[in-house]
Amino acid sequence: MTSADDNNQPADSFEDALCRFKNNLSAELDNFFDEDAIKARRTSRPRKIQDITRQSPQLEVVNFGVVGSFLVPPGWVEGTGQMPSGQGRSRIFHQASKEGVQLCFFFRGHRVSDPAAVELAGLLARPDHFLKLSEFRAVQEIVRDLGSRDGFKLLQAATREIKGKRVLVVEGRFASREEDTYALFVDVDGSGSIVQEIYYQAPKFDFARHLFEVKVAMESIGWRLS
């Protein structure tokens, strides 16, 4: 092993200089992939999310439609934007330092058509499964702009049970603005005609970064008893 003093000495030849370079590079790589070194670097990084959490309490959504309670991810704040008059009701939260990273609670303000309600109720009555394309097209009125063949690139659509209630989950990307979404469509009263949405949406580079904490938050949901 060469010492620091050896490295400071002029090389006797090109081969000697190349050997020293390789030794130094090897040491750098060992440090980069060494678990103890990695943990030390992680510990030394500023913990911005934790700092934000300590400064503001974790917010909770209570009695918004079918949602009895919902803990918003730590460090998120409520936005001030409102839906235009006549376009339903909503509450919008965003990551404290990124207004474009949003978690939204939305009700369109009216019942869906009878055919769409029947399709949704039937879909949610069956066991959890990934939707066939024909099933997804049948609930296009329910999923609104997530059903657009041109503007939305569907990643997957499936039904899954959250806290004893089966919901429709749709994931994908709005191609034109390069934003990803993870959306829940909830049948409020079992008829399929009153649909409430809870969706996470963010620019594609931020989406994956916050997806885990959003999914954890969604698992905290408590449904409101009808």
C-alpha positions as CSV (number, residue, x, y, z in Angstrom):
1,M,0.0,0.0,0.0
2,T,1.3,3.4,-0.9
3,S,1.4,6.2,1.7
4,A,0.3,9.8,1.3
5,D,4.0,10.8,1.1
6,D,4.6,8.3,-1.7
7,N,1.8,9.8,-3.7
8,N,3.3,13.2,-3.3
9,Q,6.6,12.1,-4.7
10,P,7.2,12.6,-8.5
11,A,6.7,9.4,-10.5
12,D,9.8,7.7,-11.9
13,S,8.0,6.6,-15.1
14,F,4.7,6.7,-16.9
15,E,4.0,3.1,-15.7
16,D,4.6,4.3,-12.1
17,A,2.2,7.2,-12.5
18,L,-0.5,5.0,-14.0
19,C,-0.1,2.5,-11.1
20,R,-0.6,5.3,-8.6
21,F,-3.7,6.5,-10.4
22,K,-5.2,3.1,-10.4
23,N,-4.5,2.6,-6.7
24,N,-6.1,6.0,-5.9
25,L,-9.1,5.3,-8.1
26,S,-9.6,1.9,-6.4
27,A,-9.6,3.5,-3.0
28,E,-12.2,6.0,-4.2
29,L,-14.5,3.3,-5.5
30,D,-14.1,1.2,-2.3
31,N,-15.1,4.3,-0.3
32,F,-18.1,5.0,-2.6
33,F,-19.5,1.4,-2.3
34,D,-18.5,0.8,1.3
35,E,-21.7,0.5,3.4
36,D,-20.3,2.3,6.5
37,A,-19.1,5.2,4.3
38,I,-22.5,5.4,2.5
39,K,-24.3,5.4,5.9
40,A,-22.0,8.2,7.1
41,R,-22.7,10.3,4.1
42,R,-26.5,9.8,4.4
43,T,-26.4,10.8,8.1
44,S,-24.5,14.0,7.2
45,R,-27.0,15.2,4.6
46,P,-29.5,17.9,5.6
47,R,-32.8,16.3,6.4
48,K,-35.0,18.8,4.9
49,I,-38.3,16.8,5.0
50,Q,-37.8,16.1,8.7
51,D,-37.1,19.7,9.4
52,I,-40.3,20.7,7.6
53,T,-42.3,18.1,9.5
54,R,-41.0,19.5,12.9
55,Q,-42.1,23.0,11.9
56,S,-45.6,22.1,10.8
57,P,-48.0,19.5,12.2
58,Q,-49.2,16.6,10.0
59,L,-52.5,17.7,8.4
60,E,-55.6,15.5,8.4
61,V,-58.6,15.5,6.1
62,V,-61.8,14.8,8.1
63,N,-65.3,14.0,6.7
64,F,-64.7,14.9,3.1
65,G,-67.3,12.9,1.3
66,V,-66.7,9.2,1.9
67,V,-63.3,10.0,3.6
68,G,-63.8,9.9,7.3
69,S,-60.1,10.6,8.0
70,F,-56.9,10.8,6.1
71,L,-53.4,11.8,7.2
72,V,-51.6,13.9,4.6
73,P,-47.9,13.0,4.2
74,P,-45.6,14.8,6.7
75,G,-44.3,18.1,5.4
76,W,-47.2,18.7,3.0
77,V,-49.4,21.8,3.1
78,E,-52.8,22.7,1.9
79,G,-53.0,24.8,-1.3
80,T,-55.2,27.8,-1.8
81,G,-56.5,27.0,-5.3
82,Q,-60.2,26.4,-5.7
83,M,-62.2,24.6,-8.4
84,P,-64.2,26.9,-10.7
85,S,-67.8,27.4,-9.7
86,G,-70.0,24.5,-10.8
87,Q,-67.1,22.1,-11.3
88,G,-67.3,20.1,-8.1
89,R,-65.6,20.3,-4.7
90,S,-61.9,19.7,-4.0
91,R,-59.2,20.0,-1.4
92,I,-55.6,20.2,-2.7
93,F,-52.4,19.6,-0.8
94,H,-48.9,19.8,-2.1
95,Q,-45.3,19.0,-1.0
96,A,-44.1,22.1,1.0
97,S,-41.3,23.0,-1.4
98,K,-43.0,21.9,-4.7
99,E,-46.5,23.2,-5.5
100,G,-46.6,20.9,-8.6
101,V,-46.4,17.7,-6.4
102,Q,-50.1,17.5,-5.4
103,L,-52.5,15.2,-3.6
104,C,-56.1,16.0,-4.4
105,F,-59.5,15.1,-3.0
106,F,-62.2,15.7,-5.6
107,F,-65.9,15.2,-6.1
108,R,-67.3,16.2,-9.5
109,G,-70.5,17.6,-7.9
110,H,-73.0,15.4,-9.7
111,R,-74.0,11.8,-10.2
112,V,-72.6,9.9,-13.2
113,S,-74.9,8.4,-15.9
114,D,-76.8,5.2,-15.1
115,P,-74.8,3.1,-17.6
116,A,-71.5,4.3,-16.1
117,A,-72.8,3.7,-12.5
118,V,-73.8,0.1,-13.4
119,E,-70.4,-0.6,-14.9
120,L,-68.5,0.7,-11.9
121,A,-70.7,-1.0,-9.3
122,G,-70.3,-4.3,-11.2
123,L,-66.5,-3.9,-11.5
124,L,-66.1,-3.2,-7.8
125,A,-68.4,-6.2,-6.9
126,R,-65.9,-8.6,-8.4
127,P,-62.6,-9.7,-6.7
128,D,-59.5,-7.5,-7.1
129,H,-58.1,-7.8,-10.6
130,F,-56.3,-5.9,-13.3
131,L,-58.8,-4.5,-15.8
132,K,-59.0,-5.6,-19.4
133,L,-59.0,-2.9,-21.9
134,S,-62.7,-3.4,-22.6
135,E,-63.5,-3.0,-18.9
136,F,-61.5,0.2,-18.7
137,R,-63.2,1.6,-21.8
138,A,-66.6,0.8,-20.2
139,V,-65.8,3.2,-17.2
140,Q,-64.3,6.0,-19.3
141,E,-67.0,8.4,-17.9
142,I,-65.8,7.5,-14.4
143,V,-62.1,8.1,-15.0
144,R,-62.7,11.3,-16.9
145,D,-59.5,12.6,-18.6
146,L,-57.6,9.4,-17.6
147,G,-59.6,7.7,-20.3
148,S,-58.3,9.8,-23.1
149,R,-56.6,7.7,-25.7
150,D,-54.6,10.6,-27.0
151,G,-53.7,12.7,-24.0
152,F,-53.2,9.9,-21.4
153,K,-50.8,7.0,-21.5
154,L,-52.3,4.2,-19.3
155,L,-49.8,2.3,-17.2
156,Q,-52.3,0.1,-15.4
157,A,-55.9,0.0,-14.1
158,A,-56.9,-2.4,-11.3
159,T,-59.3,-2.8,-8.5
160,R,-58.0,-3.3,-5.0
161,E,-59.2,-3.2,-1.4
162,I,-58.1,-0.5,0.9
163,K,-59.3,-0.8,4.6
164,G,-62.2,-3.0,3.6
165,K,-63.4,-1.0,0.7
166,R,-62.7,-1.9,-3.0
167,V,-61.7,1.0,-5.2
168,L,-60.6,1.5,-8.8
169,V,-56.9,2.5,-9.1
170,V,-55.6,4.0,-12.3
171,E,-51.9,4.9,-13.0
172,G,-50.4,6.6,-16.0
173,R,-48.9,9.7,-17.6
174,F,-50.3,12.8,-19.2
175,A,-48.0,12.8,-22.2
176,S,-48.3,16.5,-23.3
177,R,-47.2,17.9,-19.9
178,E,-45.2,14.9,-18.7
179,E,-47.0,14.5,-15.4
180,D,-47.7,11.1,-13.8
181,T,-50.7,10.3,-11.7
182,Y,-51.9,7.6,-9.2
183,A,-55.6,7.9,-8.8
184,L,-58.3,6.2,-6.6
185,F,-61.9,6.2,-7.8
186,V,-64.3,5.5,-4.9
187,D,-67.9,4.4,-5.0
188,V,-69.4,6.5,-2.2
189,D,-72.7,4.7,-1.6
190,G,-72.5,1.4,-3.4
191,S,-74.7,2.5,-6.3
192,G,-71.7,3.5,-8.5
193,S,-73.3,6.8,-9.3
194,I,-71.5,9.0,-6.7
195,V,-67.8,8.9,-7.4
196,Q,-65.1,10.5,-5.3
197,E,-61.5,10.8,-6.4
198,I,-58.2,10.8,-4.4
199,Y,-55.3,11.3,-6.7
200,Y,-51.6,12.0,-6.5
201,Q,-50.1,13.9,-9.5
202,A,-46.6,15.3,-10.1
203,P,-44.0,16.0,-12.8
204,K,-42.5,12.7,-13.9
205,F,-39.1,13.4,-12.2
206,D,-40.8,14.2,-8.9
207,F,-43.5,11.5,-9.0
208,A,-41.4,8.5,-8.1
209,R,-39.6,10.4,-5.3
210,H,-42.8,11.0,-3.4
211,L,-44.9,8.0,-4.4
212,F,-44.0,5.9,-1.4
213,E,-45.0,8.5,1.2
214,V,-48.3,9.1,-0.7
215,K,-49.1,5.4,-0.7
216,V,-48.4,5.2,3.0
217,A,-50.7,8.1,3.5
218,M,-53.4,6.4,1.5
219,E,-53.2,3.3,3.7
220,S,-54.0,5.6,6.6
221,I,-57.5,6.3,5.3
222,G,-60.6,5.8,7.4
223,W,-63.8,5.5,5.5
224,R,-66.9,7.4,6.6
225,L,-69.8,5.1,7.5
226,S,-72.9,5.7,5.5
